[in-house]
Amino acid sequence: MRVELSPTIILHRRAWRDTSFLIEAFSREHGRIGLVAKGARRPKSRWRGVLEPLAALQLSWSGRGELYTLTDVDTIRAHALTGNALMAGFYACELVLRLTARDDPHPAIHDSLAALLAALAEGAPAVVALRFFERDLLDELGYGVPLDATSDSGETVRADGDYIYDTERGLRRGHSVREGDALQVSGAALVGLLEGRFPNRAAVHDARALMQAAIAPHLGGRPLKSVETLKAMQAFKASHATRADTASSGDQR
């Protein structure tokens, strides 16, 4: 198999042997692929500093089996993300890595991921942009959440309505949650996800909880590393802030 300059996003990268990288990438035309970038870690490699996670590139490769050999690279866009935007990019790439199969093309997912990374680079709020990426990802994989009508009666979802969602029974009208895995979600969040715009922070919060509930069954019980890292960072910041406040209070005394 030989592929020439296919639009591709780097999902993950790790060192391999003394001078090379093992790369998980998502090609628009060929789906998720594993690549060996031979010699890419050498100081004088022409690929040094290019094969970065989240980068949008045109890649060429050849070979057979589970791992192909990278043969050429052309840069499309290197996303300079920091803070929450960077963690959001890692999270989105990890979702693609975990939920897609090797050599299974999904151009719509590639385009949605590329649009997300570009939006994050331009300053779009991560907590909002991720919800639409999650929506598109689930839809394309056949796991989509019903947003326009209830699953039991087919009643049209209203922005001022209250609903309950669970993976077994789907979406239905309701005001309170009595089942263990069910989730209460506002109609405003459902309509916001459908139309691409949320009216308020409460709707964003509900949409986040809904997408997490819909994604969870497809992760096989293994938490996402990006989420665990973010939680650890948040805990560290909270602990640091608490110590700083305590020290300040002590000085005042």
N, C-alpha and C positions, 0 to 999 in steps of 0.2 A: 504494500500500500504506500502510495506517495501522494502527499497533499501539498499544494503550493499556496502560501499566504492566505490562510483562512482567518477571518475575524475571530479573535479569541480573547477571553478574559482569564487572567491568572487567579485561580481560586486559593491555591495553597502551594507552598514551596518548602522543601527541607534539604539539608545538605546530604550528599551521597558520596561515599568514598572520600578521596582526598581533595578532588578539584571540581566535582560535578554537583548538579542539583537534580532531585526528583520533583517533578511539577505535576500538580493536578490543574487542568485547564478546562475551560468550557468554550468549545467552538460553536459558532452559530450554525455551521453546516454539518458538523459531525458529533455534536454533543460533548459529553464529558470524556476527557482522554487523559491518560497518563503519559508523561514525557520524561526522557532522560536528556538533560542539557549537559553534554559532556564538556568538561573543561571550563564551564561558565564561572567557576569560582577563582580561576587563575587571575592574578593581578592585571595581566594584559589582555584578558578575554574581551572580545568586541561586544559580548553580551553582559558584561559586568555592570551592575546597576540598572539593567533594563528589565530583567525577569522578576519584577517585584509583584507581590500579591496586590490585587485590585487593578493592575495595569491592563489597559485595553491595547492589544497588539495584533499584528498579523503574523501568524506563525506558519512555518513549513515543517513537515516531518515525514518520516518514512519508517518502514518496518512492519512487523507482524506481532500478534499476541497482545498481552495486557499493556506493555510499555513500548512506546514508539521512541524513535531517536529524533530529537530536534535538529533541524538542518538550517533554518534561517529565521530571522526575526526582523520585523519592521514595526516601529512604534506608531500607534494611532493616538493614544492619550495616556499619560501617566497621571493618575488622580492624586493631587496633593491634599490628603485628608488628615485632619487632626481631631483629637478629642472625641466627642460623641459621634461625629460624622465618620471617623475612622472605625470606631467600634461597630457602627451600623453597617459599614461596608464589609467588615469581617463577618458579621452575623449573616448578612445576606449571602455572601459567598459560601459560608458553611452550610446554610440551608440548601443551596444548590448542590453542594458536595454530598450532603447526606440524603437528599430526596431524589436525585436523578441517578440513572444507571449509565454505565460506561457505553460509549458509542451509540447513544440514543438521542438523535437530534431533536432539539426544541428551540427553533429560532425565536419563538415568542418569548421564551424565558431569557434567552441571551439578550434580546432587545430590551426587555424590562429591566434586567440587571444593569445593562449599559446606561439606560436612562436614569436609573436610581443613582448610580455612582456619579454621573454627570450632575444630577440635581444636588447631591450632597456637596460636591465640589463647589457649586454655585451658592451654597448657603441654605438650601432647603432644610427645614426642621426634620431631623432624623425620625422623631417619634411619629410624624405624620407620613413622610415619604415611605417609610418601611411598611406601613399598613397597606398601601396600594401595591407595593411589590409582593407582599405576602398573598394578597388577594389574587393577583395575576398568576403567581406561582402555583397556588392550589388549583385554580381554574384550569390551567394548562395540563396539570398532572391528573386531572379527573377527580380531585378531592374538594372541589369548590363548595363554599358555603352558600346556601340560598339567601339571597339578599332582597329580592323583589316580592316574594310571596312565601307564605307559611307552607311547611312541608305536609301538614296534615289536611288542611282545608283548602289550600290554594288562595287564601285571602291575601290581598295586596298589602304589603308592608306600608305602614303609615309612619311618618316622622314623629308624630305625637303618641305612638303606641308603645306598649311594653311587651317584650318577647322573652322567650326562654329557648336556649339552644343546647343541645347535646349531640354527640357524634352518632348515637344510636337512632334517635328519633328526629333529628334535624331541628328545624325552627318551628316554633308554634307560639301562639298568643298566650300571654300569662303575666301575672304581676308578682309572683313570689316563687322561689326555687325550693322545692322539697326533695328532689332527687340528689344523690351524692355528687354526680359528675355534671349536673346541669348548670347552666350559666345564665344569669339574667342580663339582657342587653337591651338598650333603648332603640326605638325605631329610628331616632336621629343618627345613631351610629351606623345602622344598616343602610339607611338612605345615603349617608355620607360616603360609605364605602362604595356604594353603587354609582354615585354621581361624581366621585372624586373630589369632594369638598366637605369638611366637617364644620358644623355651625358653632361649636364650642369645645372647651377642653374635656368636658364630661363625655362627649361623644367620642373624642380621641381615646380616652381612657377605656371606654367600653369596647371600641374597635380593637384596641390592643389585646384586651382580655379574650375577645372572641377569636382573633387570629391565633393566639397562643393555644387556646383550647382546640382549635381545628387542626393545628400542626402537630400537637403533642402525640397523638396516636401513631403517627408515621415516623417517629424518631426511635422507635424500638426500645424505649425506656432509658436510653443513654442521653444525658443532658448535653446541650451544645457547649463546646469549650469557650466560645466567645461570650456566652451568657454567664458562665461561671467566672470568667476573667473580669467581666464588668461588675459582677456582684462583689468580687474580691476588692476591686478598685474602689467601689463605693463604700465598702466597709472600712477600708484603710483611710479614705478621706474623712469619713464620719468619726473614726477613732482619733485621727489627727486633730480634727476640729474640736473634739471634746477635750483633749489634752491641752490644747491652746487656750480654750475657755477657762479651764481649771487653773492653769498657770496665771492667766490674767486676773482671775478672781483672787488668787493668792497674793498677787502683787498689790491689789487694792486694799487687801486686809493689812 
